[in-house]
Amino acid sequence: MPNALFNMENDPKRELSDSELIDSFLKDELSAFEALYERYRKQLYSYLHRLLPGQHALVDEIFQQTWIRVINQLSGYRHNQKFLAWVIRISHNLAIDHFRRNRREETNDFEGDRNILFSEEKYEPWRKIDREELSAALEKCIQKLPDEQREVFLLRQEDVGFKEIAKIQDCSINTVLGRMQYAIRNLQKQLSEWNFKKG
């Protein structure tokens, strides 16, 4: 697994696009993969830590397995995909495989083929809360979400589109939208209760 063996700030490859780096790696330029790894390792690690809270050993294992699988499957990567979403999908599948093997998979499926329109919530009782307090409270609330809702919410924070999330979770876009709406409602309820207790 690559470590920061080179200074990214001085490496000309940091200016290259993901597609250019992938093409270079497929031509046996190892430093191109190291540049990709350095570009996305923190985002993937953060995603896994928040997806699997408190399971540090499992996070490390899936993180390593993800990059090994990325190397093995990179020749099949299609450039019309967002690279980070592709990498996250691999890590998602590895996590699912792990839970299936250990018979601990939990499913919280909100299936339904209906169009969901998001209405802007104007009432936000936590608006005046100190930003750091709110950030800490929100993080705790996120960890209490059901797995699928938490994953959708975290992927949206990484700016992954709903269409790509649907591919990652192997479900319809409407299902993803439903999970996002449930996640938002759950977070709003939790934050309202937290603010009430705080007050």
N, C-alpha and C positions, 0 to 999 in steps of 0.2 A: 504494500500500500504506500502511495507516495507520501512523503513528508515534505515540509517546506524546504526542499533542498536547494532552492534557488530563490533569489530575491524577485518577487513578483513585480515590485515597483519599477525595477530596472529591466525586466524582461519584455522584449518587444511583443511577445505572444499575448500579453494581457490586452493589447489593442485589437486582437483578432476576434471575429465573431465566433459563436459556438460552432457553427457549421464549418468554418475554416479550421478551427482547432481539431474538430472531429476528423476532417479530411486529412489533416496533417498526421494525426495519430494513426490513422489507418494506413498511412505511408511509412509507418514505423518510427515516427518521431515521438519518443516517450515524453519529452518535455511538454508536448501539446496536451497530453492527458493530465499531466501535473498541473497545467494551467487551468484546465476544466475543473479538476478536483479542488484546487484552491479557490476557484470562483464560487463554488456551490457547496463546499463541505459544511460551512457554518449554518447555512440555511437548512440543509438536510438534517444535520445533527440537532438543531433547535426544533425542527418539526417532529423528529422522532422522540425527543425528550418530552415534548408536550403531548404527543399522541399516546405515549406509554409512560405516564408519570410514575416516578419512583422505581422504575424497572431499569436501573442503570446498566446492569450486565446485559440485559436483552437489547437495550438501545445500542450498546457498543457492538454486540454480535450482528444485529441487523444492519447497522451502519457499515461494518466491514463487508458483510455479504453483499450488500447493495452495490458497492463499488466494484467488487469482484465480478458480479453479474453484469454491471455496466460495461466493463472491459470485454467480457465474453460476448455481449449482445450488441456492441456498438456498431458493428458492420451492418446490422439490420435497422439501425435508427433512421427514421425518415425526417428530413429537414423541415417538413411542414409542421412538425410537433414542437412544442415548447420544451427545451431540454430539461429544465428543472421539473416540469410536470411528468416527463417521461421517467426521470430518476425517482421521483416520489412514488410513481405507480409501481415501480420495481420494489421499492422498500415496503409499500403497502401490501403487495402480494406476498412478500417474504414474511411479514408480520402475520398475515392471515394463515399462511402455511404453518407457521409456528403454533398458532393457537389450535389449528385443526389437528396437528400432530399430538398436542397435549390435551385435546378434548376440552379446552376451556374457552372456546370461541363463544362470544355472546352476540346475539343478533338483535338489533333494534331497527327493524325495517319499517319505514313509513311509505309503503308502496301506494301508488295512486296516480292515474293518468289524468290529472286535472291541471289546468293552468292556474298558477298562484301569482297573484299580484301583490307586491310589497307596498304597504302603505307606510308613509313616513310617520314615525312615532314622535309626536310633538311634546308629549309629556315625559320629561326625563328628570326624575326627582334627585338623581345623583349628579346633576350638572354642576352644582356648586362644591362638590367634594374635592378636596385636595387631589391634584393629578396623580401623585405618587400613591396615595391611599387607594384611589380608584383603580390604578393599574394593578396593584397587589390584590385588591378585591376581585377584579375582573379575572385575573389569572386563576384564582381559587375557584371562581364560578365556572370557568371554562373546563377545569379538570373534573367537575361534577357532571358535565354533559354526557349523555350516552355516546358510545364510541363513534357511531356514524355522524352524529351531529357535531361532535368535537372535531372530527377530521375535516368535515366540510368547512367549518368556521376557520380552522387553522390554515387550510389550503387557500381560502379567500384572503386571509391575512398575508399570504405569500404571493398574492395577486394571480393565482391560478384561476382560469376561467371556469364557468359552470360546465361547459361542454367537456373540458379536459377532466374535471372532477368526476363527471359521469363515467368517463372511460376508466379512471382510476378505481372507482367504486363498483364498476360493472353494473350500472343501473341507468335508468332513464334520466333525462335532464329534469323532468318534473319531480322525480323522486329527490334529486339533489336539491332542487328549489324548496321542496317540502321540508327536507332536513335542515336547510338553512333557516327557514322561517321558524321551525320549532326551536332551533338553537337560539335564535334572537329572542323569541318569546321567553324561553327558559332563563336566558341571561338577564333579560329585563326584570323578570319576576324575582330572581335571586338578588339582583342589585337593589331592587326596591325594598325587599325584606331586610337586606343588609343595612341599607340606609336608615330604615325605620328603627332597627335595633341600635344602630350607631347614635341616632338622634335621641 
